[in-house]
Amino acid sequence: MAIRTELTLRLENTPGALARLCDRLAAEKVNLLALNLESGGVLHLVPDNPVHAAGLLRNHEYAVDEQEVLYVSMPNSPGAISATTRMLCNAGININYAFASAVSEHDMTVLVVAVDDAQRAATAAGM
């Protein structure tokens, strides 16, 4: 388990808005470790270099919020997400939102978990 910085911003609901943002990040060699786009245009990004990514996006007039999130590597198997979320539950940690994805042929997946205090959550859950 790691703690990473997530960037949150709002995208216009227009064709190509996400592609343009991703093109800008790729041109600056920013790798996206996780991404979640909500239907209302709220975009959650976990980049490999959040300082560079946030500065770049702000220079392109995006309003960017930053927060620490839990970035949990786990086996890509039934019950893995359940075990992780159960540990947080047992520690009394509320999950604000979470997202994950896996490639079926890979042994590992990652779960991004937003909580009120990532440092405290990681310590309390023993992660």
Residue, then its C-alpha position, 0 to 999 in steps of 0.5 A: m500500500a502506498i499513499r499517492t497524490e490524486l489530482t481532481l478537476r472538471l472537464e468540459n462535456t465536449p468531444g476530445a476534452l479528455a483526449r486533449l488533457c491526456d495529450r498534454l500530459a503525454a507530451e510532458k512524459v507524465n504517466l497516469l497510474a489511474l484515472n476515473l471520469e465521472s458522468g458530470g465531468v469530474l476527473h480523478l487522476v493519479p499521475d506518476n509525477p503529481v507536482h509536474a502534472a498539477g503545474l502543467l494542468r494549471n498552466h493550461e487553466y484547469a482548476v486542480d485540487e490535490q489530495e492524498v489517496l490510498y493506492v493499494s496493490m493487491p492480487n487480481s483474485p476474488g475477494a482481494i478488494s473485499a479484504t482491503t475494504r474490510m480492513l478499512c472498515n474494521a479500523g473505522i475508516n469511511i471510504n469517500y469513493a474508490f476505483a479500480s481496474a484490472v487486466s484479466e491476464h495479470d496477477m495484480t490490480v490496484l485500488v485507489v481509495a479516497v478517505d478523509d486522512a490517508q496517513r491516518a487510514a493507512t496507519a489505523a488499517g495496518m497497511 
